[in-house]
Amino acid sequence: MKTRKYTKTRRAEQQDETRARIVEATVKLHESLGPAQTSIMAIAEAAGVQRLTVYRHFPDDASLFEACSTRYLELHPPPQPAAWADIERPGERSRTALSAFYRYYRQTEQMWRVAYRDVDQVAAMQMPMNRFEAYLDQVADDLVQAWHTPPAARKSLRLTLRHALRFSTWQSLKSAKLKDKQIAELVQGWLAGIGKMETE
């Protein structure tokens, strides 16, 4: 009985190890080639397994992409609101949040670049990417709550912050040779301008 139990335990451990290798291989290939250019055969070769083994652990693209995105975010977690929640001044709170996301994008640029490039080509990517987009919107909405401005201004602030938190916005301003701090200061000017115009 003990031998049988040990064998089952070891088999389960081996399956977990194989699954982890497949996920790690997928993350690396997605980052280097992009999801649309990554084949199951390439994943199998990188993980040191057969194609059927990949399908046995991940029977469809959705399950593979979900595991890949979960692992990537475990390794590279996005900034969390707790890092700026205690900052009372709304402008400083927004600047801190934006700076954190811009540092994050610079550190993870390759993965987000290929992910946004390929998302419309790979249906299985859309749910994980939509979830990240929803998180950005929630961060923006939370930041707006700190601004004590009229309703009209709050709407403009929300739209501006949602836009400013996007990877594509950071990427566009980065291509203009702006550093992360400069981008954050530029957006801060937008926010301050909105607040000033709406209260005049």
N, C-alpha and C positions, 0 to 999 in steps of 0.2 A: 504493500500500500504506500509506504513511504517513497519507494522508488518511482511508482506511478505518479504520485503527487509531485515529486521533484521534476520528473520528465515534463509534466504539464506546465509547471512553473517556468522551467527553462525554455520550453517552446514559446510560451507567452512572452518571455523576455526577448527572445530572438525576433519574434514578430514585431514587438515594439521597437527594437533596434533597427530592423529593416525599414519600418515605417518612418522612423526618424531620419534615416539616411536618404530615403526618397524625398522627404520634405526639405531637408537641407540642400539636396541636389537641385530641387526645383527652385528654391529661393535663389541660389547662386546663378542658375541659368536664366531665370527671369530677370535678374538684375543686370547680367552681362549682355544677354541677347534681346530681352524683351519677351513678354508672354506669347505674343503672336508668332514669334520665331522659335519657340521652344517646343520640340516634339517629345512625345512619350518615349521614343527610342533614345533620344539624347538624355532624358532624365534617367532611364534605366541604365544606360552605360555609365553615367556619372555616379549613380548610386551603387553600381556593381551588382545589378539584379537583371532579371529577364523582364521583358515588356509585360508578360502576363502577371508578374509579381506586382508591378505598379498597378495594373487594373484590379488585382485582387484586393489591394489595400484602398484604392481609390477608383471605384467603378465608373465614375463620371468626372467631367471637368470641374463641376461645381464643388465636389468634395475635395478635390486636389487644390483648387484655388483658395478655398476656405482655409485649409490647413496651411497653405503657403503664406497667406496674408496674416493669419494668426501668429505664425512663427516669426515673420518679419517684424511685426509690431511688438512682439515680446522682446526681440533683440534690439529694436529701435522704437521704443515707446514715444509717442508724440507728447508735447508739453501738456501739463495738466493744470487746470485752474487753481489748484491749491497753491501753486507757486506764486500767484499774484493776488490771491483772494484777500489778503490782509492789507493791501495797499488801498488807502482811502481815496486819494485824489484820482478822479476818473482818467485824466490824461496820462498820468504816470502808470496807472494800472493797464491801460490800453497799450502804452509804449512797451511796457515790460512783456506783455503777452505777445505782441507782434514781434519783438526782438527774439523771444524764445522760439517762435515758429520759424522765423527766418534763419536762425542758427540751425534749427532742426532740418530745414529744407536744404541748407548748404551741405550738411553732413550726410544727407540721404538723397541727394539730388539725382543720382543715376537711376535709382529704383523708381522714384516718382516720375521722372522724365519718361521712361519707357512705359510705365503703367498708364499714364495719361495719354501717351501716344497710341497705345494699343487698345484702350478700353472699348472703343467703338467696334473693334474687330473681333473681340473675344467676349461672348455673352457671359461666360462664367465670371468674368472680372467685375461685372456691373454691380452686383450686390455688395461685395467688399468695398468697392470704390464709393458707392452711394452711402455706405455706412460712414466712411471717413468724411465725406462731404457733409453729412448730417452732423457729425461731431463738430466740424468747423463752424457750421451755422449756430450750433448750441453755444459754442465759445463766444461767438460774436454777440448773440442775444444776451448772454450773461454780462458781457462787458458793457453793453448799452444800459443795463440796469443801474450802473454806477453813475451815469451821466444824468444830472438833474436838469433836464431841458424840457421844453414843451413837446407835445405829441408829434408835431410835424418834424421837429428837429430829430426826435428819436427815430423816426422812420428813415430819415436821411443817414443818421449815424449807423443804423443797422445795415442798410444797404452798403455803406462805405466799408464798414468793418467786415462784412461777409466777403466783399470783393478783395479787401486787403489781406485777408487770411488765406486766400487761395494760393496754391503752388504756382499757378500760371501767372498771377500778379507778381509774385516774388521773382519768378524766372524772367519775366519781361523787364522788370526794373533792374535786375542783375545784369541783363544783357546790355543795359545802358551804362555799365561800368560803375554802378552804385554799390557801395558796401552795405551790409545788413543794417548797420546803425543809421546810415543815410536814408535807407528805404523806410525804416521805422520813423525817422524824423519827418520825412516827406508825408507819410500817412498821418502823422500826428498833426501836421499843418492842415491837412484836409479836415480832420475832425474838429480842430479848434475853429477853423473857418465856418464850418456848419453851425457850431454852437453860437458863434458870434453873430452870424447873419440872422439866425432864427430868434435871437433875443433882442435884436435892435428894433 
